[in-house]
Amino acid sequence: MALIKCLEPDCTKMVSDKAEYCPECGFPIAATLKAQWEHSPEGAAAIAEEHRREIRLREEKEEAKRIEREREEEIENAKKLLTFKNIRAKLDE
């Protein structure tokens, strides 16, 4: 936490950089600092990286679901083949 001069040009109050609003004039400190950070190169890069991470996680979950569906289909096909072989064996008796 650091003390900063209120971001409202006409206010001289020192406030925490974590403050939601300036207690003197009510200026939205947190929202303004967040907007400034988001528009900075560092903030934009961090937001882009978070977005890429979310996309990777979503893709990994979709891939895991696809693999699970394929496994379930393989099991179902194996059951059908076993049933078919059992029927065939009974017919051949």
Protein Blocks (a to p, Z undefined) as FASTA:
>chain_A
ZZdddfbfkbcbdcdfkbfbdfklopafklmmmmmmmmpmklmmmmmmmmmmmmmmmmmm
mmmmmmmmmmmmmmmmmmmmmmmmmmmmmmmZZ
